[in-house]
Amino acid sequence: MDVLSDILHAVHLSGAILGRAEFSSPWGVSSEGLTSPMFHIVLSGNGFIALEGGEPIPLGTGDLIMMPHGHTHRLQSDRSVPTVKFTDLMVGNPPRKPDIIRSGGSGAITAIACGHLAFDRGEMHPLLAQLPPLIHIRGGGNGAHDWLETTSQLISSELRAERMGTAALLDRLGGVLFIQVVRAYVESLPPNQAGWLGALRDPRIGGALELIHEAPAQAWSIGELACEVGMSRSAFAGRFKALVGETPMQYLTRWRMHRAAHYLRTEGLGVHDVAGRVGYESSATFSKAFKRYIGAAPAAYRRSRSGSPDIEMCAAFEGKTA
């Protein structure tokens, strides 16, 4: 499995389409009060989007915009139009039924599919943390993003039909859409992109990440990884840290803890079995490392299933070392 698939497979992502919005010009809406990551697909029409404090960006039919970190934003037919809150236009708590949301004046209609995403933030990975505040993928018939047109058409069709199982299908499509967007964004980055995202595009460091993800239980050393990707030990260690932000061994340990949390939470395995799966011969050594990174003993984390709000896996990526 490639690194991106491995990460996204383990992040416990879900997405929900909140519904179809039909805004009649002049119109303006704001996400104020909503904190979850959101996305919008312009099914027809045009308008503008702007993050709080940012400049408006024009939108057209087929465009997709995603705010992976839940930044407050506004959508408008024109930059000067006052906005109303999305929450004032929705019903239900949480608002899940794909009803048509209507707002605005009596002019031309812009139709937008609106949705939100949810990840288990306890299992956030640096890849997701490095996504920008706004991702804008333009629609159109140039063939560059055929997947967007296909997914948009399916979402639009389901929103109109409201058949049995529509809500469940739209939830799955929200997650599929996020994976498609992340993949498209990573593929669009220049070859010399810095940071974790750049590491995926780097042939040698990306290759080392694949080795770690394919066999996290293996007793890797820096020398072995360097040899596998055809680099000297010192050059590999330096480039890996420059791109990923930590040493190969630190990343290996963090990924092991990430996988361990996944096994404990989703498979309910015993501590000894999980320790073996992630490369520890001793349950005691594994438990000590897990508690250091996660903030709770493996057995306590497994009992909690989803962990408590204070036991966040993201702590494992905030500079703690093995």
C-alpha positions in Angstrom: 0.0 0.0 0.0 1.3 3.5 -0.9 2.0 5.9 1.9 -0.9 8.3 1.2 -3.4 5.4 1.2 -1.9 4.0 4.4 -2.3 7.3 6.1 -5.8 8.1 4.9 -6.9 4.5 5.6 -5.9 4.9 9.2 -7.2 8.4 9.9 -10.9 7.4 10.5 -12.3 9.9 8.1 -16.0 10.5 7.5 -17.8 13.1 5.4 -21.4 14.2 5.2 -23.2 16.2 2.5 -25.3 18.7 4.4 -27.4 19.4 1.4 -28.0 21.4 -1.8 -28.1 25.1 -1.5 -29.8 27.4 -4.0 -28.7 31.0 -3.6 -30.5 33.6 -5.6 -28.5 36.8 -6.5 -27.7 38.8 -4.5 -26.7 36.4 -1.8 -24.0 35.9 0.8 -23.5 33.2 3.5 -20.9 32.7 6.2 -19.6 29.7 8.0 -19.3 31.6 11.3 -20.1 29.3 14.1 -19.1 26.1 12.3 -15.8 24.7 13.2 -15.6 21.4 11.3 -13.7 21.1 8.0 -16.1 22.0 5.1 -16.3 21.8 1.4 -18.5 23.2 -1.4 -19.1 22.1 -5.0 -20.5 24.8 -7.3 -23.1 22.7 -9.3 -24.1 25.7 -11.4 -23.6 29.4 -11.4 -20.8 31.5 -9.9 -19.7 33.6 -7.0 -16.8 34.3 -4.7 -15.2 32.7 -1.6 -13.0 34.3 0.9 -11.4 33.1 4.2 -11.8 35.4 7.1 -9.5 38.3 6.5 -8.6 37.1 3.0 -9.2 38.3 -0.5 -12.2 37.0 -2.5 -11.5 34.2 -5.0 -13.9 33.9 -8.0 -15.8 30.6 -8.4 -17.5 29.0 -11.4 -19.5 26.0 -12.3 -17.7 22.8 -11.4 -15.3 24.3 -8.9 -14.6 22.7 -5.6 -13.4 24.5 -2.5 -12.3 22.7 0.7 -11.3 24.2 4.1 -9.5 21.2 5.6 -9.0 22.9 9.0 -12.5 24.5 9.3 -11.4 28.1 8.7 -14.3 30.6 8.8 -15.2 31.6 5.3 -17.9 33.4 3.3 -19.5 32.7 0.0 -21.1 35.6 -2.0 -22.6 36.5 -5.3 -20.6 39.8 -5.1 -17.9 40.9 -2.7 -20.1 43.7 -1.2 -23.2 41.6 -0.4 -23.9 41.1 3.3 -23.8 37.6 4.6 -26.1 35.4 6.7 -24.8 32.4 8.7 -25.1 28.9 7.3 -26.4 27.9 10.7 -29.4 30.3 10.4 -30.4 28.5 7.2 -30.2 24.9 8.4 -32.6 22.8 10.5 -31.8 19.9 12.7 -28.9 19.2 15.1 -26.7 18.0 13.6 -28.1 19.1 10.2 -27.8 16.0 8.1 -30.9 15.6 5.9 -30.0 16.8 2.3 -32.8 19.4 2.1 -32.5 22.3 -0.3 -31.2 25.4 1.5 -32.5 28.6 -0.1 -31.4 32.2 0.5 -30.8 35.5 -1.3 -32.8 37.8 -3.6 -34.7 37.1 -6.9 -31.9 37.0 -9.4 -29.9 34.2 -11.0 -29.5 31.0 -9.0 -26.2 29.5 -8.0 -26.5 25.9 -6.8 -23.9 24.6 -4.4 -23.5 21.2 -2.7 -22.3 21.8 0.9 -20.7 19.3 3.2 -18.5 18.8 6.2 -15.8 16.4 7.2 -14.8 14.7 10.4 -11.6 13.0 11.3 -10.6 11.5 14.6 -8.2 14.3 15.6 -6.6 11.9 18.0 -5.1 10.2 14.9 -4.1 13.3 12.9 -1.0 12.8 10.8 1.4 15.6 9.8 0.3 15.1 6.2 -3.2 16.4 7.0 -1.9 19.1 9.4 0.2 20.5 6.5 -2.8 21.0 4.1 -3.4 24.6 3.4 -6.4 26.6 4.8 -8.2 26.5 1.5 -7.9 24.1 -1.5 -9.5 25.3 -4.7 -9.8 22.9 -7.6 -11.3 24.4 -10.7 -13.9 22.5 -12.7 -14.3 22.7 -16.5 -14.0 20.4 -19.4 -10.2 20.2 -19.8 -10.1 16.6 -18.5 -7.6 17.5 -15.7 -10.0 16.6 -13.0 -12.5 14.1 -14.5 -13.0 12.6 -11.1 -14.4 15.8 -9.8 -17.0 16.0 -12.5 -18.0 12.4 -12.0 -18.3 12.7 -8.2 -20.1 16.0 -8.5 -22.7 14.6 -10.8 -23.3 11.6 -8.5 -23.7 13.9 -5.5 -26.0 16.2 -7.4 -28.1 13.3 -8.6 -28.5 11.8 -5.1 -29.4 15.2 -3.6 -32.2 15.6 -6.2 -33.5 12.0 -5.9 -33.6 11.5 -2.1 -33.9 7.7 -2.6 -33.6 5.1 0.2 -30.1 5.1 1.5 -29.3 8.5 0.1 -28.0 9.9 3.4 -25.6 6.9 3.9 -24.4 7.1 0.3 -23.7 10.9 0.6 -21.8 10.3 3.8 -19.5 7.9 2.0 -19.1 10.2 -1.0 -18.0 13.0 1.4 -15.1 10.8 2.5 -14.3 9.8 -1.0 -14.2 13.4 -2.1 -11.7 14.3 0.6 -9.4 11.6 -0.5 -9.6 12.7 -4.1 -8.9 16.3 -3.1 -5.9 15.4 -1.0 -4.5 13.2 -3.8 -5.0 16.0 -6.4 -3.4 18.5 -4.1 -0.3 16.4 -3.4 0.1 15.6 -7.1 0.0 19.3 -7.9 2.9 20.2 -5.7 6.2 21.1 -7.3 9.0 18.5 -7.1 11.0 20.7 -4.7 8.2 21.3 -2.3 9.5 21.4 1.3 7.9 19.8 4.3 6.1 16.5 4.8 4.1 16.9 1.6 7.3 17.3 -0.3 8.7 14.1 1.2 6.0 12.1 -0.6 7.2 13.5 -3.9 10.9 13.0 -3.2 11.9 9.7 -4.9 14.3 8.6 -2.2 12.7 10.0 1.0 9.3 9.0 -0.3 10.7 5.5 -0.9 12.0 5.4 2.7 8.5 6.4 3.9 7.0 3.5 1.9 9.4 1.1 3.5 8.4 2.2 7.0 4.7 2.1 6.2 5.0 -1.3 4.5 6.9 -2.9 7.4 6.6 -0.8 10.6 7.4 -3.8 12.7 10.8 -4.3 11.0 13.9 -3.3 13.1 14.9 -0.6 10.7 18.1 1.4 11.2 19.1 4.6 9.5 21.8 2.8 7.7 19.4 0.1 6.3 16.9 2.7 5.1 19.7 4.7 3.5 21.0 1.7 1.7 17.5 0.7 0.5 17.0 4.1 -1.2 20.6 4.4 -2.5 21.9 7.2 -0.3 24.8 7.5 2.2 23.7 7.4 5.8 24.5 11.0 6.6 22.9 12.4 3.4 19.8 10.3 4.0 19.5 11.4 7.6 19.9 15.0 6.8 17.4 15.1 3.9 14.9 13.0 5.7 14.9 15.4 8.7 14.8 18.5 6.4 11.7 17.2 4.6 9.8 15.3 7.3 10.8 17.4 10.2 12.2 14.6 12.4 14.7 11.8 12.2 13.9 8.5 10.5 13.8 6.7 13.9 11.5 9.3 15.4 9.1 9.0 12.5 9.3 5.2 12.7 8.3 5.3 16.4 5.5 7.8 15.8 4.1 5.7 13.0 4.3 2.6 15.1 2.3 4.4 17.9 -0.2 5.6 15.3 -0.7 2.1 14.0 -0.9 0.7 17.6 -3.7 3.1 18.5 -5.5 2.0 15.3 -5.2 -1.7 16.3 -6.3 -1.0 19.8 -9.3 1.1 18.8 -10.6 -0.8 15.8 -9.6 -4.4 16.4 -9.6 -4.7 20.2 -6.3 -6.6 20.3 -4.5 -7.4 23.5 -1.4 -5.3 24.4 1.0 -8.2 23.7 -0.5 -8.8 20.2 -0.3 -5.1 19.3 3.2 -4.8 20.6 4.3 -7.6 18.3 2.5 -6.0 15.3 4.4 -2.8 15.6 7.8 -4.2 16.3 8.2 -4.6 20.1 9.2 -7.9 21.6 8.4 -6.6 25.1 4.9 -5.5 26.1 6.4 -3.4 28.9 8.6 -1.5 26.5 5.8 -1.0 24.1 3.4 0.2 26.9 6.0 2.7 28.1 6.5 4.1 24.6 2.8 4.2 23.9 2.0 6.1 27.2 4.8 8.5 26.5 3.4 9.4 23.1 -0.3 9.1 23.6 -0.7 10.0 27.3 -2.5 6.8 28.3 -1.6 3.2 28.8 -2.6 0.9 25.9 -5.2 -1.0 27.9 -6.8 2.2 29.0 -6.8 3.5 25.5 -8.4 0.3 24.2 -11.1 0.4 26.8 -12.0 4.0 25.8 -12.3 2.8 22.2 -12.2 6.4 20.9 -10.0 7.8 23.7 -11.0 10.8 25.8 -10.7 14.3 24.5 -7.5 14.7 26.5 -5.9 11.7 24.9 -5.0 13.1 21.5 -2.9 11.2 19.1 -1.7 14.5 17.6 0.4 14.9 20.7 2.6 12.2 19.1 3.5 14.7 16.4 4.2 17.8 18.5 7.9 17.3 19.2 8.0 14.5 21.8 10.8 12.1 21.2 11.2 8.4 21.8 
